[in-house]
C-alpha cells in the first residue's frame, strides 16, 4: 500500500505510518459506536460497526 501511495500520489510514508493511521481510524470508529449506543442511536452504532469491520478486513 505504501508503494502504491508513493507511485500513484507521490505521498511518502512508512508502513508504520499507515498502520498507525488505520489503528487510529478503528479506535475512532469504536468510540463512535459506543457513543451512539449511549445516545440511543442504534442505526449510527451499526453503521460505525460495519465501517470498522470493512476497514479491518
PDB file of N, CA, C and O in Angstrom:
ATOM      1  N   UNK A   1       0.814  -1.183   0.000  1.00  0.00           N
ATOM      2  CA  UNK A   1       0.000   0.000   0.000  1.00  0.00           C
ATOM      3  C   UNK A   1       0.866   1.259   0.000  1.00  0.00           C
ATOM      4  O   UNK A   1       0.575   2.234  -0.692  1.00  0.00           O
ATOM      5  N   UNK A   2       1.927   1.212   0.787  1.00  0.00           N
ATOM      6  CA  UNK A   2       2.821   2.368   0.845  1.00  0.00           C
ATOM      7  C   UNK A   2       3.443   2.630  -0.519  1.00  0.00           C
ATOM      8  O   UNK A   2       3.575   3.782  -0.931  1.00  0.00           O
ATOM      9  N   UNK A   3       3.826   1.565  -1.221  1.00  0.00           N
ATOM     10  CA  UNK A   3       4.409   1.726  -2.554  1.00  0.00           C
ATOM     11  C   UNK A   3       3.409   2.333  -3.541  1.00  0.00           C
ATOM     12  O   UNK A   3       3.779   3.168  -4.366  1.00  0.00           O
ATOM     13  N   UNK A   4       2.166   1.921  -3.460  1.00  0.00           N
ATOM     14  CA  UNK A   4       1.127   2.460  -4.339  1.00  0.00           C
ATOM     15  C   UNK A   4       0.917   3.942  -4.045  1.00  0.00           C
ATOM     16  O   UNK A   4       0.785   4.747  -4.966  1.00  0.00           O
ATOM     17  N   UNK A   5       0.887   4.298  -2.772  1.00  0.00           N
ATOM     18  CA  UNK A   5       0.730   5.707  -2.411  1.00  0.00           C
ATOM     19  C   UNK A   5       1.868   6.542  -2.982  1.00  0.00           C
ATOM     20  O   UNK A   5       1.657   7.648  -3.481  1.00  0.00           O
ATOM     21  N   UNK A   6       3.071   5.999  -2.900  1.00  0.00           N
ATOM     22  CA  UNK A   6       4.232   6.721  -3.412  1.00  0.00           C
ATOM     23  C   UNK A   6       4.184   6.823  -4.935  1.00  0.00           C
ATOM     24  O   UNK A   6       4.378   7.902  -5.494  1.00  0.00           O
ATOM     25  N   UNK A   7       3.930   5.711  -5.597  1.00  0.00           N
ATOM     26  CA  UNK A   7       3.926   5.685  -7.062  1.00  0.00           C
ATOM     27  C   UNK A   7       2.782   6.498  -7.666  1.00  0.00           C
ATOM     28  O   UNK A   7       2.991   7.263  -8.608  1.00  0.00           O
ATOM     29  N   UNK A   8       1.573   6.333  -7.124  1.00  0.00           N
ATOM     30  CA  UNK A   8       0.397   6.967  -7.715  1.00  0.00           C
ATOM     31  C   UNK A   8       0.181   8.410  -7.268  1.00  0.00           C
ATOM     32  O   UNK A   8      -0.268   9.248  -8.050  1.00  0.00           O
ATOM     33  N   UNK A   9       0.502   8.694  -6.013  1.00  0.00           N
ATOM     34  CA  UNK A   9       0.156  10.001  -5.458  1.00  0.00           C
ATOM     35  C   UNK A   9       1.355  10.812  -4.970  1.00  0.00           C
ATOM     36  O   UNK A   9       1.200  11.938  -4.498  1.00  0.00           O
ATOM     37  N   UNK A  10       2.538  10.236  -5.086  1.00  0.00           N
ATOM     38  CA  UNK A  10       3.756  10.870  -4.607  1.00  0.00           C
ATOM     39  C   UNK A  10       3.651  11.259  -3.128  1.00  0.00           C
ATOM     40  O   UNK A  10       4.155  12.300  -2.704  1.00  0.00           O
ATOM     41  N   UNK A  11       2.987  10.399  -2.362  1.00  0.00           N
ATOM     42  CA  UNK A  11       2.865  10.570  -0.920  1.00  0.00           C
ATOM     43  C   UNK A  11       3.824   9.582  -0.281  1.00  0.00           C
ATOM     44  O   UNK A  11       3.726   8.373  -0.492  1.00  0.00           O
ATOM     45  N   UNK A  12       4.730  10.101   0.484  1.00  0.00           N
ATOM     46  CA  UNK A  12       5.738   9.250   1.102  1.00  0.00           C
ATOM     47  C   UNK A  12       5.325   8.903   2.522  1.00  0.00           C
ATOM     48  O   UNK A  12       4.966   9.778   3.310  1.00  0.00           O
ATOM     49  N   UNK A  13       5.381   7.632   2.834  1.00  0.00           N
ATOM     50  CA  UNK A  13       5.007   7.164   4.167  1.00  0.00           C
ATOM     51  C   UNK A  13       5.762   5.879   4.456  1.00  0.00           C
ATOM     52  O   UNK A  13       6.241   5.193   3.553  1.00  0.00           O
ATOM     53  N   UNK A  14       5.849   5.586   5.705  1.00  0.00           N
ATOM     54  CA  UNK A  14       6.426   4.322   6.148  1.00  0.00           C
ATOM     55  C   UNK A  14       5.286   3.365   6.475  1.00  0.00           C
ATOM     56  O   UNK A  14       4.182   3.805   6.794  1.00  0.00           O
ATOM     57  N   UNK A  15       5.541   2.067   6.399  1.00  0.00           N
ATOM     58  CA  UNK A  15       4.488   1.112   6.751  1.00  0.00           C
ATOM     59  C   UNK A  15       3.911   1.369   8.151  1.00  0.00           C
ATOM     60  O   UNK A  15       2.711   1.204   8.367  1.00  0.00           O
ATOM     61  N   UNK A  16       4.750   1.766   9.084  1.00  0.00           N
ATOM     62  CA  UNK A  16       4.266   2.058  10.438  1.00  0.00           C
ATOM     63  C   UNK A  16       3.308   3.229  10.474  1.00  0.00           C
ATOM     64  O   UNK A  16       2.389   3.261  11.292  1.00  0.00           O
ATOM     65  N   UNK A  17       3.521   4.213   9.572  1.00  0.00           N
ATOM     66  CA  UNK A  17       2.611   5.354   9.487  1.00  0.00           C
ATOM     67  C   UNK A  17       1.222   4.897   9.062  1.00  0.00           C
ATOM     68  O   UNK A  17       0.214   5.337   9.616  1.00  0.00           O
ATOM     69  N   UNK A  18       1.182   4.023   8.089  1.00  0.00           N
ATOM     70  CA  UNK A  18      -0.088   3.508   7.598  1.00  0.00           C
ATOM     71  C   UNK A  18      -0.782   2.678   8.674  1.00  0.00           C
ATOM     72  O   UNK A  18      -1.990   2.796   8.881  1.00  0.00           O
ATOM     73  N   UNK A  19      -0.010   1.847   9.351  1.00  0.00           N
ATOM     74  CA  UNK A  19      -0.573   1.033  10.439  1.00  0.00           C
ATOM     75  C   UNK A  19      -1.157   1.940  11.524  1.00  0.00           C
ATOM     76  O   UNK A  19      -2.259   1.695  12.016  1.00  0.00           O
ATOM     77  N   UNK A  20      -0.427   2.969  11.888  1.00  0.00           N
ATOM     78  CA  UNK A  20      -0.888   3.891  12.927  1.00  0.00           C
ATOM     79  C   UNK A  20      -2.172   4.595  12.510  1.00  0.00           C
ATOM     80  O   UNK A  20      -3.095   4.738  13.311  1.00  0.00           O
ATOM     81  N   UNK A  21      -2.232   5.037  11.246  1.00  0.00           N
ATOM     82  CA  UNK A  21      -3.425   5.698  10.737  1.00  0.00           C
ATOM     83  C   UNK A  21      -4.639   4.774  10.801  1.00  0.00           C
ATOM     84  O   UNK A  21      -5.710   5.177  11.257  1.00  0.00           O
ATOM     85  N   UNK A  22      -4.467   3.537  10.342  1.00  0.00           N
ATOM     86  CA  UNK A  22      -5.580   2.583  10.346  1.00  0.00           C
ATOM     87  C   UNK A  22      -6.006   2.227  11.764  1.00  0.00           C
ATOM     88  O   UNK A  22      -7.196   2.089  12.044  1.00  0.00           O
ATOM     89  N   UNK A  23      -5.034   2.078  12.656  1.00  0.00           N
ATOM     90  CA  UNK A  23      -5.344   1.779  14.049  1.00  0.00           C
ATOM     91  C   UNK A  23      -6.139   2.927  14.676  1.00  0.00           C
ATOM     92  O   UNK A  23      -7.113   2.690  15.390  1.00  0.00           O
ATOM     93  N   UNK A  24      -5.730   4.158  14.414  1.00  0.00           N
ATOM     94  CA  UNK A  24      -6.463   5.317  14.929  1.00  0.00           C
ATOM     95  C   UNK A  24      -7.882   5.363  14.377  1.00  0.00           C
ATOM     96  O   UNK A  24      -8.824   5.697  15.095  1.00  0.00           O
ATOM     97  N   UNK A  25      -8.029   5.027  13.107  1.00  0.00           N
ATOM     98  CA  UNK A  25      -9.360   5.034  12.493  1.00  0.00           C
ATOM     99  C   UNK A  25     -10.272   4.001  13.152  1.00  0.00           C
ATOM    100  O   UNK A  25     -11.443   4.276  13.412  1.00  0.00           O
ATOM    101  N   UNK A  26      -9.736   2.826  13.416  1.00  0.00           N
ATOM    102  CA  UNK A  26     -10.519   1.777  14.088  1.00  0.00           C
ATOM    103  C   UNK A  26     -10.929   2.236  15.477  1.00  0.00           C
ATOM    104  O   UNK A  26     -12.080   2.061  15.876  1.00  0.00           O
ATOM    105  N   UNK A  27      -9.993   2.822  16.217  1.00  0.00           N
ATOM    106  CA  UNK A  27     -10.293   3.290  17.586  1.00  0.00           C
ATOM    107  C   UNK A  27     -11.345   4.399  17.558  1.00  0.00           C
ATOM    108  O   UNK A  27     -12.208   4.456  18.434  1.00  0.00           O
ATOM    109  N   UNK A  28     -11.278   5.270  16.568  1.00  0.00           N
ATOM    110  CA  UNK A  28     -12.278   6.336  16.448  1.00  0.00           C
ATOM    111  C   UNK A  28     -13.656   5.748  16.161  1.00  0.00           C
ATOM    112  O   UNK A  28     -14.651   6.180  16.742  1.00  0.00           O
ATOM    113  N   UNK A  29     -13.714   4.768  15.269  1.00  0.00           N
ATOM    114  CA  UNK A  29     -14.997   4.131  14.971  1.00  0.00           C
ATOM    115  C   UNK A  29     -15.545   3.380  16.183  1.00  0.00           C
ATOM    116  O   UNK A  29     -16.759   3.338  16.384  1.00  0.00           O
ATOM    117  N   UNK A  30     -14.676   2.795  16.981  1.00  0.00           N
ATOM    118  CA  UNK A  30     -15.131   2.139  18.214  1.00  0.00           C
ATOM    119  C   UNK A  30     -15.750   3.161  19.163  1.00  0.00           C
ATOM    120  O   UNK A  30     -16.775   2.889  19.788  1.00  0.00           O
ATOM    121  N   UNK A  31     -15.129   4.333  19.271  1.00  0.00           N
ATOM    122  CA  UNK A  31     -15.672   5.388  20.123  1.00  0.00           C
ATOM    123  C   UNK A  31     -17.019   5.875  19.600  1.00  0.00           C
ATOM    124  O   UNK A  31     -17.948   6.087  20.378  1.00  0.00           O
ATOM    125  N   UNK A  32     -17.126   6.051  18.295  1.00  0.00           N
ATOM    126  CA  UNK A  32     -18.392   6.476  17.691  1.00  0.00           C
ATOM    127  C   UNK A  32     -19.480   5.442  17.982  1.00  0.00           C
ATOM    128  O   UNK A  32     -20.611   5.790  18.323  1.00  0.00           O
ATOM    129  N   UNK A  33     -19.124   4.184  17.845  1.00  0.00           N
ATOM    130  CA  UNK A  33     -20.085   3.108  18.104  1.00  0.00           C
ATOM    131  C   UNK A  33     -20.589   3.149  19.550  1.00  0.00           C
ATOM    132  O   UNK A  33     -21.791   3.050  19.798  1.00  0.00           O
ATOM    133  N   UNK A  34     -19.670   3.295  20.489  1.00  0.00           N
ATOM    134  CA  UNK A  34     -20.042   3.349  21.912  1.00  0.00           C
ATOM    135  C   UNK A  34     -20.890   4.582  22.218  1.00  0.00           C
ATOM    136  O   UNK A  34     -21.901   4.485  22.914  1.00  0.00           O
ATOM    137  N   UNK A  35     -20.483   5.733  21.704  1.00  0.00           N
ATOM    138  CA  UNK A  35     -21.239   6.960  21.952  1.00  0.00           C
ATOM    139  C   UNK A  35     -22.636   6.889  21.341  1.00  0.00           C
ATOM    140  O   UNK A  35     -23.600   7.360  21.944  1.00  0.00           O
ATOM    141  N   UNK A  36     -22.749   6.314  20.167  1.00  0.00           N
ATOM    142  CA  UNK A  36     -24.066   6.172  19.545  1.00  0.00           C
ATOM    143  C   UNK A  36     -24.954   5.250  20.374  1.00  0.00           C
ATOM    144  O   UNK A  36     -26.151   5.500  20.509  1.00  0.00           O
ATOM    145  N   UNK A  37     -24.379   4.190  20.927  1.00  0.00           N
ATOM    146  CA  UNK A  37     -25.156   3.303  21.807  1.00  0.00           C
ATOM    147  C   UNK A  37     -25.657   4.059  23.031  1.00  0.00           C
ATOM    148  O   UNK A  37     -26.826   3.943  23.400  1.00  0.00           O
ATOM    149  N   UNK A  38     -24.790   4.820  23.649  1.00  0.00           N
ATOM    150  CA  UNK A  38     -25.154   5.574  24.849  1.00  0.00           C
ATOM    151  C   UNK A  38     -26.210   6.622  24.527  1.00  0.00           C
ATOM    152  O   UNK A  38     -27.093   6.897  25.339  1.00  0.00           O
ATOM    153  N   UNK A  39     -26.113   7.196  23.350  1.00  0.00           N
ATOM    154  CA  UNK A  39     -27.040   8.250  22.939  1.00  0.00           C
ATOM    155  C   UNK A  39     -28.346   7.696  22.382  1.00  0.00           C
ATOM    156  O   UNK A  39     -29.224   8.463  21.985  1.00  0.00           O
ATOM    157  N   UNK A  40     -28.483   6.375  22.347  1.00  0.00           N
ATOM    158  CA  UNK A  40     -29.721   5.769  21.862  1.00  0.00           C
ATOM    159  C   UNK A  40     -29.899   5.873  20.357  1.00  0.00           C
ATOM    160  O   UNK A  40     -31.014   6.045  19.863  1.00  0.00           O
ATOM    161  N   UNK A  41     -28.794   5.767  19.634  1.00  0.00           N
ATOM    162  CA  UNK A  41     -28.848   5.847  18.167  1.00  0.00           C
ATOM    163  C   UNK A  41     -28.301   4.548  17.579  1.00  0.00           C
ATOM    164  O   UNK A  41     -27.178   4.512  17.075  1.00  0.00           O
ATOM    165  N   UNK A  42     -29.101   3.481  17.644  1.00  0.00           N
ATOM    166  CA  UNK A  42     -28.614   2.169  17.201  1.00  0.00           C
ATOM    167  C   UNK A  42     -28.242   2.111  15.721  1.00  0.00           C
ATOM    168  O   UNK A  42     -27.362   1.342  15.337  1.00  0.00           O
ATOM    169  N   UNK A  43     -28.904   2.917  14.887  1.00  0.00           N
ATOM    170  CA  UNK A  43     -28.565   2.895  13.457  1.00  0.00           C
ATOM    171  C   UNK A  43     -27.146   3.402  13.239  1.00  0.00           C
ATOM    172  O   UNK A  43     -26.394   2.846  12.438  1.00  0.00           O
ATOM    173  N   UNK A  44     -26.787   4.458  13.955  1.00  0.00           N
ATOM    174  CA  UNK A  44     -25.440   5.009  13.819  1.00  0.00           C
ATOM    175  C   UNK A  44     -24.399   4.065  14.423  1.00  0.00           C
ATOM    176  O   UNK A  44     -23.288   3.949  13.905  1.00  0.00           O
ATOM    177  N   UNK A  45     -24.758   3.397  15.511  1.00  0.00           N
ATOM    178  CA  UNK A  45     -23.849   2.415  16.113  1.00  0.00           C
ATOM    179  C   UNK A  45     -23.596   1.269  15.134  1.00  0.00           C
ATOM    180  O   UNK A  45     -22.461   0.817  14.982  1.00  0.00           O
ATOM    181  N   UNK A  46     -24.645   0.806  14.477  1.00  0.00           N
ATOM    182  CA  UNK A  46     -24.494  -0.266  13.487  1.00  0.00           C
ATOM    183  C   UNK A  46     -23.655   0.194  12.296  1.00  0.00           C
ATOM    184  O   UNK A  46     -22.832  -0.559  11.776  1.00  0.00           O
ATOM    185  N   UNK A  47     -23.872   1.420  11.878  1.00  0.00           N
ATOM    186  CA  UNK A  47     -23.104   1.959  10.752  1.00  0.00           C
ATOM    187  C   UNK A  47     -21.618   2.030  11.098  1.00  0.00           C
ATOM    188  O   UNK A  47     -20.776   1.639  10.289  1.00  0.00           O
ATOM    189  N   UNK A  48     -21.291   2.519  12.283  1.00  0.00           N
ATOM    190  CA  UNK A  48     -19.889   2.585  12.704  1.00  0.00           C
ATOM    191  C   UNK A  48     -19.292   1.191  12.819  1.00  0.00           C
ATOM    192  O   UNK A  48     -18.133   0.977  12.463  1.00  0.00           O
ATOM    193  N   UNK A  49     -20.072   0.250  13.311  1.00  0.00           N
ATOM    194  CA  UNK A  49     -19.605  -1.130  13.437  1.00  0.00           C
ATOM    195  C   UNK A  49     -19.305  -1.738  12.068  1.00  0.00           C
ATOM    196  O   UNK A  49     -18.294  -2.419  11.897  1.00  0.00           O
ATOM    197  N   UNK A  50     -20.179  -1.492  11.098  1.00  0.00           N
ATOM    198  CA  UNK A  50     -19.953  -2.004   9.739  1.00  0.00           C
ATOM    199  C   UNK A  50     -18.702  -1.398   9.124  1.00  0.00           C
ATOM    200  O   UNK A  50     -17.898  -2.100   8.512  1.00  0.00           O
ATOM    201  N   UNK A  51     -18.542  -0.095   9.290  1.00  0.00           N
ATOM    202  CA  UNK A  51     -17.355   0.574   8.737  1.00  0.00           C
ATOM    203  C   UNK A  51     -16.087   0.045   9.395  1.00  0.00           C
ATOM    204  O   UNK A  51     -15.064  -0.120   8.730  1.00  0.00           O
ATOM    205  N   UNK A  52     -16.147  -0.219  10.681  1.00  0.00           N
ATOM    206  CA  UNK A  52     -14.992  -0.770  11.397  1.00  0.00           C
ATOM    207  C   UNK A  52     -14.618  -2.142  10.847  1.00  0.00           C
ATOM    208  O   UNK A  52     -13.441  -2.435  10.636  1.00  0.00           O
ATOM    209  N   UNK A  53     -15.613  -2.968  10.620  1.00  0.00           N
ATOM    210  CA  UNK A  53     -15.346  -4.295  10.054  1.00  0.00           C
ATOM    211  C   UNK A  53     -14.776  -4.196   8.643  1.00  0.00           C
ATOM    212  O   UNK A  53     -13.853  -4.931   8.291  1.00  0.00           O
ATOM    213  N   UNK A  54     -15.321  -3.291   7.837  1.00  0.00           N
ATOM    214  CA  UNK A  54     -14.819  -3.102   6.471  1.00  0.00           C
ATOM    215  C   UNK A  54     -13.348  -2.652   6.490  1.00  0.00           C
ATOM    216  O   UNK A  54     -12.535  -3.117   5.691  1.00  0.00           O
ATOM    217  N   UNK A  55     -13.036  -1.767   7.389  1.00  0.00           N
ATOM    218  CA  UNK A  55     -11.684  -1.226   7.468  1.00  0.00           C
ATOM    219  C   UNK A  55     -10.678  -2.254   7.991  1.00  0.00           C
ATOM    220  O   UNK A  55      -9.509  -2.240   7.607  1.00  0.00           O
ATOM    221  N   UNK A  56     -11.138  -3.132   8.857  1.00  0.00           N
ATOM    222  CA  UNK A  56     -10.217  -4.099   9.458  1.00  0.00           C
ATOM    223  C   UNK A  56     -10.028  -5.362   8.626  1.00  0.00           C
ATOM    224  O   UNK A  56      -9.250  -6.239   9.001  1.00  0.00           O
ATOM    225  N   UNK A  57     -10.727  -5.463   7.508  1.00  0.00           N
ATOM    226  CA  UNK A  57     -10.538  -6.630   6.645  1.00  0.00           C
ATOM    227  C   UNK A  57      -9.233  -6.588   5.941  1.00  0.00           C
ATOM    228  O   UNK A  57      -8.915  -7.497   5.173  1.00  0.00           O
TER     229      UNK A  57
END
